[in-house]
Amino acid sequence: MKGSLDRRTFLRGSLAGAAVSVGLPLLEIFLNDHGDALASGAPLPQRFGTWFFGCGMNPSRWDPRIEGPGFSLTPELEPTAAIREHMSVLSGFSVLLAGEANHVHYTGIMGTLTGEAPREAKKSNRPTLDVLIADEIGGATRFRSLEMAATGRATDSYSQRDQTSTNPGETSPLALYTRVFGPGFADPNAAEFKPDPRILLRQSALSIVKDDRARLEARLGKNDRARLDAYFTSLRQLERQLELGRRKPPPLEACRRPEAPLDAPVSLEIDHVTENHRLMTEVLALALACDQTRVFNMVFSNRASSLHLAGSSDSHHTLTHEERRDPELGYQPQATAFVLRHMEAWTTFVQALADVPEGAGTLLDNCLVLGHSESSDANTHSVTGLPIMIAGRAGGRIRPGVHVRGVGESTARISLTLQQAMGLRVARFGVRQNETTRPVSEILT
């Protein structure tokens, strides 16, 4: 070990001090000699997230030709060259349909995230992948998960417990910053710590509500009792989150409180979305480094991508249907320009995580990020051969830099793999024809 300073010894008597934001020197002392765990032996935090973009790509220009680690970047993957070593590409995986309708711009999302081809439009009642993982790892941090919508619309979120419980997205970089690093933020590297008295009041209020549960249940029918049970499940999770605010967080070498970002214009103009995405990404990276959350969801463009160029009334979505396919190029050049912008934004996101040092590696090494879309060829709304990218190493459990082709295979295989890589003890995932017990072993170490 690098030293004999014990975290609990350092904290003794610190509750009476005033909260400040001065970082401690020599933070390496809190890591082991290899820099891959805390000095106490506890592992560095592992994080999971999703990154979504709408309206897919052109399969013939996006899917790599060669399987395995030696694949070359295709024209629509060329913008990801800077992060080539950090990511794997999974092509050909689909949401399998067996009589269900393809509910356009919906089936592809929910099929991947829940393992079920929904039978009705906008009525998937299963928890999404991020929620399942947050149930396992999200209770140790102040925020169980963070959702962000670079589009500026809170409804552009695909994280849900069920069809009535969607986690709304933060709509601006400043709102995200204020939520994470505002008055409720406790700097893990601050010299002293004082719990927020408002947390103690909220804790008491929640306990009073909880004590009334038996009385309420006696007056409710079966369906309302089920809803009440779901409510109290969320309430217990919130209580655990609030309890964290009463204890000083452990020091983290990579954590620093950033300056508040300037609010950029919020609209569906792609330049505005790109800038808001960049700023949100910077805030998120430090939120992860400061262990404020371990689960996140970023929406760059909404399903049925509504992004447009400045001064244009044509959205990405309308172009995929109305733009003429160039006979020489073989694709729609204006719509395809949005695909390239999506890949540039994905690169920005992954690179931001890779740029944060953490332990002997980087923040990205301790992350696992699923990049995905709801369509492959948006012109036909196809859910066959969806574009899927995986970034990060999940603390050494995932092998990046691989192309895996899964023709005829369900995207549920990918979701099962990600859960297992994040430590969930799950042997199967998916419903009906999408159910699987087979992880994608090619990306597992």
C-alpha positions in Angstrom: 0.0 0.0 0.0 1.1 3.6 -0.6 0.5 4.6 3.0 -1.1 3.9 6.3 -3.8 6.6 6.2 -7.1 4.9 6.8 -10.2 6.5 5.4 -12.3 6.0 8.6 -9.5 7.5 10.7 -9.4 10.6 8.5 -13.2 11.1 8.8 -13.2 11.0 12.6 -14.7 14.2 13.9 -15.2 15.8 10.5 -19.0 16.0 10.8 -18.8 19.2 12.8 -16.8 21.1 10.1 -18.1 23.4 7.4 -18.3 22.1 3.9 -15.6 23.4 1.5 -14.4 22.5 -2.0 -10.7 22.4 -1.4 -9.2 19.1 -2.8 -6.7 17.0 -0.8 -3.2 16.5 -2.0 -1.5 13.1 -2.7 -4.8 11.4 -3.5 -2.9 8.4 -4.8 -2.6 7.3 -1.2 -6.2 6.1 -1.4 -5.4 3.6 -4.1 -3.5 0.3 -3.9 0.0 -0.1 -5.4 -1.4 -1.1 -8.8 -3.9 1.7 -9.0 -6.7 -0.7 -9.9 -8.5 -0.6 -6.5 -9.0 1.5 -3.4 -6.4 1.1 -0.6 -9.1 -0.7 1.4 -9.2 -3.4 -1.3 -12.6 -2.2 -2.6 -12.7 -2.2 -6.4 -13.0 1.1 -8.3 -16.6 1.9 -9.2 -18.0 0.3 -12.4 -20.4 2.3 -14.5 -23.0 1.5 -17.2 -24.7 3.7 -19.7 -26.5 3.9 -23.0 -26.1 6.4 -25.8 -28.9 6.6 -28.3 -29.2 8.1 -31.8 -32.2 8.0 -34.1 -32.8 6.8 -37.7 -30.0 4.4 -38.0 -27.6 4.2 -40.9 -27.0 2.7 -44.3 -26.1 -0.9 -43.6 -23.9 -1.4 -46.7 -21.8 1.7 -45.7 -21.8 1.1 -41.9 -21.4 -2.6 -41.3 -17.7 -3.7 -41.2 -16.7 -6.4 -43.7 -14.3 -8.4 -41.5 -15.2 -10.1 -38.3 -12.9 -10.2 -35.3 -10.3 -7.7 -34.0 -8.9 -6.8 -37.4 -11.9 -5.1 -38.9 -11.6 -1.9 -41.0 -13.7 1.2 -40.5 -16.4 1.6 -43.2 -17.3 5.0 -44.6 -20.0 5.7 -42.0 -17.7 4.4 -39.2 -14.7 6.5 -40.2 -15.6 9.4 -37.8 -15.0 6.9 -35.0 -11.3 6.4 -35.9 -10.1 8.3 -32.8 -11.9 5.8 -30.5 -11.3 2.7 -32.6 -9.3 0.9 -29.9 -12.0 1.6 -27.3 -15.0 0.2 -29.0 -16.5 -2.9 -30.5 -19.0 -3.1 -33.3 -21.9 -5.6 -33.3 -23.7 -5.8 -36.6 -26.5 -8.0 -37.9 -28.3 -8.3 -34.5 -32.0 -7.7 -34.8 -35.2 -7.5 -32.8 -36.9 -10.7 -33.9 -40.6 -10.5 -34.9 -42.9 -13.5 -34.8 -46.3 -12.0 -35.7 -45.8 -8.7 -33.8 -46.0 -5.6 -35.8 -42.9 -3.4 -36.3 -44.0 -0.4 -34.4 -41.8 2.1 -36.2 -39.2 4.0 -34.2 -40.3 2.1 -31.1 -39.9 -1.7 -31.6 -36.2 -1.3 -32.2 -35.6 0.6 -29.0 -37.6 -1.5 -26.6 -36.6 -4.8 -28.3 -33.0 -4.1 -27.5 -33.5 -2.6 -24.1 -36.1 -4.9 -22.7 -35.6 -8.1 -24.8 -39.2 -8.0 -26.0 -40.8 -7.1 -29.3 -43.7 -5.1 -27.9 -47.2 -6.2 -29.1 -48.6 -2.7 -28.9 -47.1 0.7 -29.9 -45.7 2.7 -26.9 -46.9 0.1 -24.5 -43.9 -1.9 -23.5 -44.3 -2.8 -19.8 -40.9 -4.2 -19.1 -38.0 -2.5 -17.4 -35.2 -1.3 -19.6 -31.7 -2.7 -19.4 -30.3 0.4 -17.6 -33.0 0.1 -14.9 -32.1 -3.6 -14.3 -28.4 -2.7 -13.9 -29.2 0.3 -11.7 -31.1 -2.1 -9.4 -27.8 -3.8 -8.9 -25.3 -1.0 -8.8 -27.3 2.3 -8.6 -28.0 2.2 -4.8 -24.5 3.2 -3.7 -24.5 6.7 -5.2 -26.5 10.0 -4.8 -28.3 9.5 -8.1 -29.5 6.1 -9.0 -29.1 7.1 -12.7 -28.8 10.3 -14.7 -30.8 10.8 -18.0 -29.8 13.5 -20.5 -31.6 14.7 -23.7 -29.3 16.8 -25.9 -32.4 17.6 -27.9 -33.7 19.7 -25.0 -36.9 17.7 -24.6 -37.3 15.8 -21.3 -39.6 13.3 -23.0 -36.7 12.1 -25.2 -35.8 9.4 -22.8 -36.0 5.6 -23.2 -35.3 4.6 -19.7 -38.3 3.1 -17.9 -39.4 0.8 -15.0 -42.7 0.2 -16.9 -44.8 2.1 -19.4 -46.1 4.5 -16.8 -42.6 5.2 -15.2 -40.2 6.8 -17.6 -37.2 8.6 -16.3 -37.2 12.0 -17.9 -34.0 13.5 -19.4 -32.2 16.6 -18.2 -32.7 19.2 -21.0 -29.7 21.5 -20.7 -26.1 21.4 -19.6 -26.7 24.0 -16.9 -29.7 22.1 -15.5 -27.6 19.0 -15.4 -24.7 20.8 -13.7 -27.0 22.4 -11.1 -28.6 19.0 -10.3 -25.2 17.3 -9.9 -22.8 19.9 -8.6 -25.3 22.4 -7.1 -26.1 22.8 -3.3 -26.5 19.1 -2.7 -23.0 18.1 -4.0 -20.6 16.9 -1.4 -17.0 17.0 -2.7 -15.4 13.6 -1.9 -12.0 15.3 -1.7 -13.1 18.2 0.5 -11.2 18.7 3.8 -14.4 18.7 5.8 -18.0 17.6 5.5 -21.3 18.7 6.9 -24.5 16.9 5.9 -27.3 18.9 4.5 -30.0 19.3 7.2 -32.7 19.3 4.5 -31.8 15.6 3.9 -32.6 14.8 7.5 -36.0 16.5 7.2 -36.8 14.6 4.0 -35.7 11.4 5.6 -38.2 11.9 8.4 -41.0 12.8 6.0 -40.5 9.7 4.0 -40.6 7.6 7.1 -44.0 9.1 8.0 -45.4 8.2 4.6 -44.0 4.7 4.9 -45.7 4.1 8.2 -49.1 4.8 6.6 -48.7 2.0 4.1 -50.8 -0.7 5.9 -53.7 1.7 6.4 -53.7 2.7 2.7 -53.4 -0.8 1.4 -56.5 -1.8 3.3 -58.5 0.7 1.3 -57.2 -0.1 -2.1 -58.1 -2.6 -4.8 -55.6 -5.1 -6.4 -54.3 -2.8 -9.1 -53.9 0.1 -6.8 -52.1 -2.1 -4.3 -49.7 -3.1 -7.1 -49.1 0.5 -8.0 -48.6 1.4 -4.3 -46.0 -1.4 -4.0 -44.1 0.0 -7.0 -44.3 3.4 -5.4 -42.9 2.2 -2.1 -40.1 0.3 -4.0 -39.1 3.6 -5.5 -39.5 5.3 -2.1 -37.1 2.8 -0.5 -34.6 3.5 -3.2 -34.9 7.2 -2.6 -34.4 6.7 1.1 -31.2 4.8 0.4 -30.1 7.7 -1.8 -30.8 10.2 0.9 -29.0 8.2 3.5 -25.9 8.6 1.4 -26.1 12.3 1.8 -25.6 11.9 5.6 -22.2 10.3 5.2 -19.0 11.7 3.8 -18.2 10.1 0.4 -14.9 8.3 0.0 -12.1 10.4 -1.7 -11.8 9.9 -5.4 -8.6 10.9 -7.3 -10.3 11.8 -10.6 -13.0 13.9 -9.0 -13.0 17.7 -9.4 -15.9 20.2 -9.3 -16.2 21.8 -12.7 -17.1 25.3 -13.6 -20.7 25.8 -14.4 -21.3 25.6 -18.2 -22.8 28.4 -20.1 -26.2 27.5 -21.4 -26.1 27.0 -25.2 -29.3 27.5 -27.3 -31.7 24.6 -26.9 -33.3 23.5 -30.1 -33.4 20.6 -32.6 -30.9 22.4 -34.9 -28.0 19.9 -35.1 -25.3 22.4 -34.2 -27.2 23.4 -31.0 -27.7 19.7 -30.2 -24.1 18.9 -30.8 -22.9 21.7 -28.5 -25.4 20.8 -25.7 -24.3 17.2 -26.0 -20.7 18.1 -25.7 -21.3 20.2 -22.6 -23.6 17.6 -21.0 -20.9 15.0 -21.7 -18.3 17.0 -19.8 -20.5 17.4 -16.8 -21.4 13.7 -16.9 -17.8 12.6 -17.1 -17.0 14.5 -13.8 -20.3 13.3 -12.2 -19.1 9.7 -12.9 -15.5 10.5 -11.7 -17.0 12.0 -8.5 -19.2 8.8 -8.0 -22.4 10.8 -8.1 -24.0 8.1 -10.3 -23.0 4.8 -11.8 -25.7 4.5 -14.4 -26.5 7.0 -17.2 -28.5 7.4 -20.4 -27.7 10.0 -23.1 -30.0 10.7 -26.0 -28.2 12.6 -28.8 -31.1 12.5 -31.2 -34.6 11.2 -30.5 -36.2 8.2 -32.2 -37.4 9.3 -35.6 -34.6 11.8 -35.5 -36.0 15.3 -35.6 -32.7 17.1 -36.0 -32.3 19.6 -38.8 -29.8 21.9 -40.3 -29.9 25.6 -39.6 -32.5 27.3 -41.8 -33.9 24.0 -43.1 -37.4 22.7 -42.7 -36.3 19.2 -43.6 -35.5 17.0 -40.6 -33.2 14.0 -40.7 -36.4 11.8 -40.5 -38.2 13.4 -43.4 -35.0 13.2 -45.5 -34.8 9.4 -44.9 -38.2 9.1 -46.6 -38.4 12.0 -49.1 -34.8 12.5 -50.3 -34.0 10.9 -53.6 -31.4 8.2 -53.5 -28.4 9.3 -55.6 -28.2 6.7 -58.4 -24.4 6.9 -58.5 -23.7 7.0 -54.8 -26.5 4.5 -54.0 -27.6 6.3 -50.9 -29.3 9.6 -49.7 -26.5 12.1 -49.3 -28.3 14.6 -47.1 -29.8 12.0 -44.8 -26.4 10.3 -44.6 -24.7 13.5 -43.5 -26.7 13.2 -40.3 -25.4 9.6 -39.8 -21.9 11.0 -39.9 -22.7 13.7 -37.4 -24.1 11.0 -35.1 -20.9 9.0 -35.3 -18.9 12.2 -34.6 -21.0 12.8 -31.5 -20.5 9.2 -30.3 -16.8 9.7 -30.7 -16.9 12.9 -28.6 -18.8 11.1 -25.9 -16.5 8.1 -25.7 -13.3 10.2 -25.9 -14.5 12.4 -23.0 -14.7 9.3 -20.8 -11.3 8.1 -22.0 -9.7 11.5 -21.3 -10.4 11.3 -17.5 -7.5 9.5 -15.7 -8.7 7.1 -13.0 -6.4 4.7 -11.1 -3.9 3.1 -13.4 -6.2 3.7 -16.4 -9.1 5.9 -17.4 -12.7 6.4 -16.5 -13.7 4.7 -19.7 -11.8 1.5 -18.6 -14.3 1.3 -15.7 -17.3 2.0 -17.9 -19.5 0.0 -20.2 -21.5 2.0 -22.8 -24.1 0.7 -25.2 -24.5 2.9 -28.4 -27.6 2.0 -30.4 -30.4 3.1 -32.6 -34.0 2.1 -33.3 -33.6 1.4 -37.0 -31.0 0.1 -39.4 -32.3 1.5 -42.7 -34.6 4.2 -41.6 -36.2 4.5 -45.0 -37.8 1.1 -44.5 -38.0 1.3 -40.6 -36.0 -2.0 -40.5 -35.2 -3.6 -37.1 -33.0 -6.1 -38.8 -29.3 -5.6 -38.5 -29.5 -2.7 -36.0 -26.3 -0.6 -35.5 -24.8 -1.4 -32.1 -21.5 -0.2 -30.6 -19.9 -1.1 -27.2 -17.3 1.1 -25.6 -15.2 0.6 -22.4 -13.8 -2.3 -20.6 -16.2 -2.7 -17.6 -13.2 -3.0 -15.3 -11.5 -5.6 -17.5 -14.6 -7.8 -18.2 -15.1 -6.6 -21.8 -12.6 -6.8 -24.7 -12.9 -3.8 -27.0 -11.8 -3.5 -30.7 -13.8 -6.5 -32.0 -16.4 -6.8 -34.7 -19.1 -9.4 -34.2 -21.6 -10.3 -36.8 -24.9 -11.7 -35.5 -27.1 -12.4 -38.6 -30.4 -13.7 -37.5 -29.5 -13.3 -33.8 -31.5 -11.3 -31.3 -30.2 -8.1 -29.7 -31.2 -9.7 -26.4 -27.9 -11.6 -26.6 -26.1 -8.3 -26.4 -28.2 -7.1 -23.5 -27.6 -10.4 -21.6 -23.9 -10.0 -22.2 -23.9 -6.4 -20.8 -25.8 -7.5 -17.7 -23.4 -10.3 -17.0 -20.4 -8.0 -17.6 -21.8 -5.6 -15.0 -22.0 -8.4 -12.4 -25.7 -9.3 -12.6 -26.3 -13.0 -11.9 -28.7 -13.5 -14.8 -28.6 -16.6 -17.1 -31.3 -15.6 -19.6 -32.9 -12.4 -21.0 -35.7 -11.7 -23.4 -39.2 -12.7 -24.1 -40.7 -15.2 -26.6 -38.6 -15.5 -29.7 -36.1 -13.0 -28.4 -35.3 -15.0 -25.2 -31.8 -16.2 -25.0 -29.2 -17.8 -22.7 -26.3 -17.1 -25.0 -24.0 -14.1 -24.3 -21.8 -12.7 -27.0 -18.7 -14.4 -25.8 -16.5 -12.7 -28.4 -16.5 -9.5 -26.4 -16.1 -11.0 -23.0 -12.6 -11.5 -21.5 
